[in-house]
Amino acid sequence: MNNIKILGRLTAAPELKTSTNGRSYAFFTVAAPRQNNRDEADFIRCIAFDKLANAMAKHCGKGRQILLDGRLEVNVSDKQDGSPTTFFHTVVAHHVDFLHDPNREAVA
């Protein structure tokens, strides 16, 4: 089973793009604080597709706290020129809860 949950803040607004076949997607990075040391964080590259990508681009900006459910995807770039193989890790988001937004004023 490949299931991952991430609680963290966006490092920048998601980048909404459209593929050649018309599918929407958005790349974004989540800063997730480490459990044993809150002064350190892991910066995790993520991607969302279709309606979720559009919602992320519309409602999320830098600093927005999110709770993400998804899966880890590992891609390999095997170069034929003899240089080392490169691994690319990306979390594919299936569901995202939009939590605290530091860019909005609190309603009294």
C-alpha positions as CSV (number, residue, x, y, z in Angstrom):
1,M,0.0,0.0,0.0
2,N,1.3,3.4,-1.0
3,N,-0.4,6.0,1.2
4,I,1.0,9.3,2.5
5,K,-0.3,12.1,4.6
6,I,1.4,15.5,4.9
7,L,0.6,18.3,7.2
8,G,2.4,21.5,6.3
9,R,2.4,24.9,4.7
10,L,2.8,25.8,1.0
11,T,6.1,27.4,0.2
12,A,4.5,29.3,-2.8
13,A,1.3,29.5,-4.7
14,P,0.6,26.3,-6.8
15,E,1.6,26.5,-10.5
16,L,-1.5,25.7,-12.5
17,K,-0.8,24.3,-16.0
18,T,-2.6,22.5,-18.7
19,S,-1.2,19.4,-20.5
20,T,-1.3,19.0,-24.3
21,N,-4.5,16.9,-24.0
22,G,-6.3,19.6,-21.9
23,R,-5.8,18.1,-18.4
24,S,-5.2,20.6,-15.6
25,Y,-2.3,20.0,-13.1
26,A,-0.6,22.0,-10.4
27,F,2.8,21.6,-8.9
28,F,3.4,22.8,-5.4
29,T,5.8,22.3,-2.5
30,V,4.8,21.7,1.1
31,A,7.1,22.5,4.0
32,A,6.4,19.8,6.7
33,P,8.0,20.4,10.1
34,R,9.9,17.4,11.4
35,Q,8.3,15.7,14.4
36,N,11.4,15.6,16.6
37,N,12.7,19.1,15.7
38,R,10.2,21.8,14.9
39,D,13.0,24.1,13.7
40,E,13.6,21.8,10.7
41,A,11.3,21.0,7.9
42,D,11.2,18.7,4.8
43,F,10.2,20.4,1.5
44,I,8.1,17.9,-0.4
45,R,7.3,18.4,-4.1
46,C,3.6,17.5,-4.9
47,I,1.3,17.5,-7.8
48,A,-2.5,17.7,-8.1
49,F,-4.7,17.0,-11.1
50,D,-8.0,18.2,-12.6
51,K,-10.5,19.7,-10.2
52,L,-8.2,19.5,-7.2
53,A,-5.5,21.4,-9.2
54,N,-7.9,24.1,-10.1
55,A,-9.1,24.4,-6.5
56,M,-5.5,24.6,-5.2
57,A,-4.7,27.3,-7.6
58,K,-7.8,29.3,-6.7
59,H,-7.8,29.0,-2.9
60,C,-4.2,28.4,-1.9
61,G,-1.3,30.8,-1.7
62,K,2.1,30.9,0.0
63,G,1.8,30.0,3.7
64,R,-1.5,28.2,3.5
65,Q,-1.6,25.2,5.8
66,I,-2.9,22.0,4.2
67,L,-3.5,18.4,5.1
68,L,-2.8,16.2,2.0
69,D,-3.6,12.6,1.3
70,G,-1.8,11.0,-1.6
71,R,0.7,8.5,-2.8
72,L,4.5,8.7,-3.4
73,E,5.5,8.3,-7.0
74,V,9.2,7.7,-7.9
75,N,10.4,8.2,-11.5
76,V,13.8,7.2,-12.8
77,S,15.8,9.1,-15.4
78,D,18.2,6.5,-16.8
79,K,20.7,8.3,-18.9
80,Q,22.4,6.5,-21.8
81,D,25.5,8.6,-21.6
82,G,26.9,6.7,-18.6
83,S,26.1,9.5,-16.1
84,P,24.4,8.4,-12.8
85,T,20.7,7.5,-12.7
86,T,18.5,10.2,-11.3
87,F,15.4,9.5,-9.1
88,F,12.6,12.0,-8.9
89,H,10.2,11.8,-5.9
90,T,6.8,13.5,-6.1
91,V,3.7,13.1,-4.0
92,V,0.5,12.8,-6.1
93,A,-2.3,14.4,-4.1
94,H,-5.7,12.6,-4.0
95,H,-7.4,14.8,-1.4
96,V,-6.4,18.1,0.2
97,D,-8.0,19.9,3.2
98,F,-7.4,23.6,3.1
99,L,-6.6,24.7,6.7
100,H,-5.3,28.0,8.1
101,D,-4.7,30.8,5.6
102,P,-2.3,33.4,7.1
103,N,-3.2,35.8,4.2
104,R,-6.9,36.2,5.3
105,E,-8.0,38.2,8.2
106,A,-9.7,36.4,11.1
107,V,-13.4,36.9,11.3
108,A,-14.4,38.3,14.7
